[in-house]
Amino acid sequence: MVQAYILIQTEVGKAAAVAGEITDFAGIISAEDVTGPYDVIVRAEAENVDQLGKMVVAKIQNVEGITRTLTCPVVHL
């Protein structure tokens, strides 16, 4: 199992709607609107890195109002 934080920038005023929509996707542990350079931070999990990538590209990046994402896989050192 691969887990990651996905940092999302949205259009002005869209953070709450984006977080609310993403929360319903399979594999999403949490989605919260935050302040700072990013508007929403998502914690997600998938079977492998390929599935994680597909989730980000095919689902998350297609949500209306998202302008940019940055995916940060969790590592255990």
C-alpha positions as CSV (number, residue, x, y, z in Angstrom):
1,M,0.0,0.0,0.0
2,V,1.3,3.5,-1.0
3,Q,0.2,6.6,0.9
4,A,0.7,10.2,-0.2
5,Y,-0.2,13.8,0.6
6,I,-1.6,15.7,-2.4
7,L,-1.2,19.4,-2.1
8,I,-3.7,21.3,-4.2
9,Q,-4.0,24.9,-5.4
10,T,-7.5,26.0,-6.4
11,E,-9.2,28.9,-8.0
12,V,-10.2,31.7,-5.5
13,G,-13.2,30.6,-3.4
14,K,-13.2,27.0,-4.6
15,A,-11.2,25.2,-1.8
16,A,-14.2,24.0,0.2
17,A,-16.0,22.7,-2.8
18,V,-12.9,20.9,-4.1
19,A,-12.2,19.3,-0.7
20,G,-15.9,18.2,-0.4
21,E,-15.9,16.6,-3.8
22,I,-12.5,14.8,-3.4
23,T,-13.5,13.4,0.0
24,D,-16.0,11.0,-1.8
25,F,-13.4,9.4,-4.0
26,A,-12.2,5.9,-3.3
27,G,-8.7,5.8,-1.7
28,I,-9.1,9.2,-0.1
29,I,-8.3,9.2,3.7
30,S,-9.0,12.9,4.3
31,A,-9.3,16.2,2.4
32,E,-9.1,19.4,4.2
33,D,-9.0,23.1,3.2
34,V,-6.0,24.9,4.6
35,T,-4.3,28.3,4.5
36,G,-0.9,29.0,2.9
37,P,0.5,28.4,-0.5
38,Y,-1.9,25.4,-1.0
39,D,-5.6,25.5,-0.5
40,V,-6.4,21.8,0.0
41,I,-4.3,19.0,1.4
42,V,-5.4,15.4,0.7
43,R,-4.2,12.2,2.3
44,A,-4.6,9.3,-0.1
45,E,-3.7,5.6,-0.4
46,A,-3.5,3.2,-3.3
47,E,-2.3,-0.3,-4.0
48,N,0.9,1.0,-5.8
49,V,2.5,4.1,-7.3
50,D,0.8,3.5,-10.7
51,Q,-2.6,3.4,-9.1
52,L,-1.8,6.5,-7.1
53,G,-0.8,8.3,-10.3
54,K,-4.0,7.3,-12.1
55,M,-6.0,8.5,-9.1
56,V,-4.3,11.9,-9.3
57,V,-4.4,12.4,-13.1
58,A,-7.7,10.7,-13.9
59,K,-9.8,11.8,-10.9
60,I,-8.4,14.6,-8.8
61,Q,-7.0,16.8,-11.5
62,N,-10.3,16.6,-13.3
63,V,-12.2,18.3,-10.4
64,E,-13.4,21.7,-11.4
65,G,-11.6,24.5,-9.7
66,I,-8.2,22.8,-9.3
67,T,-5.3,24.7,-10.9
68,R,-2.3,22.7,-9.7
69,T,-1.4,19.6,-7.7
70,L,1.8,18.3,-6.0
71,T,1.9,14.7,-5.0
72,C,4.2,13.8,-2.0
73,P,4.4,10.0,-1.4
74,V,5.0,8.9,2.2
75,V,8.3,7.1,2.8
76,H,9.4,5.2,5.8
77,L,13.1,5.7,6.4
